[in-house]
C-alpha cells in the first residue's frame, strides 16, 4: 500500500475543504435554526459532498471523456463558478438568504427546505467544487487497484467527518467568538477563494495555450520555484 500517496491525498483534501475557512459561511447561513435542524442540514451537506466526490474519484476521468470535456476546460469552468462565490463572499452576499422561513411538521422537513437553500454555495462550489473535484479526479487517475479506490474514498469520508464535527461545534464557537469576527474572516477568506479561482482559470488557460505562460511569467516562475523547492526537500 502506498501510504505516501494516501497521506498526500488527505493533506490536499483537508487543505481544499478547509473546515475553519468554511465555518463562518455555515454559521451565517444556519445560525437562526435550532441545533437539531442544524445537525440534519450538516448531515445532508456532508453526505452529498462525499457522494459527489466519491463518484468523481472513481469515474471522473471517464465522465469527462464521455462528455468530451478536457480537464483543463473543467478547471476554467470551475474557476469561473468559484470566482463568483469568492466575490459574493467579499461583498457579504454569499451567506445572505432572502427567505429564512421554512414551514414543516417535522424537523426533518424543515432541515430539507433549508438544505435546498444553502446547498449553493455551501455544497457546491465550496465543498464539492472545482478544487476538490479536480483533486479527486487527478488522484483517481493514479489509482492502480481497487484497494486504492477504497482507501481514497475512506480518506474523503475522514476529511468530511472532521468538517462535520466542526459544524456540530458551531453553537459553542458562536458563543465564544463575536459575530464581527465571522464577518471579517468571511471577507478575508473570500479574497483567498477569489485568488484560488483565478489560479484555476490561469492554469487551465495556460495548459490550453502553452505559450501564454512563456516569456518570464510570474506564475510560471513561481511554479518552477515551487517544483525546485519540493524536489530539494
URHU-V983806 format. One record per run of one state. SS is the DSSP state (hx for helix, st for strand, lp for the rest). FROM is the first residue (numbers start at 0). TO is the last residue. If there is no record, write none. Layout:
ss=(SS;SS)
from=(FROM;FROM)
to=(TO;TO)
This chain:
ss=(lp;hx;lp;hx;lp;hx;lp;hx;lp;hx;lp;hx;lp;hx;lp;hx;lp;hx;lp;hx;lp;hx;lp)
from=(0;2;17;18;30;34;66;70;91;106;127;129;141;145;168;169;176;178;208;209;213;217;232)
to=(1;16;17;29;33;65;69;90;105;126;128;140;144;167;168;175;177;207;208;212;216;231;232)
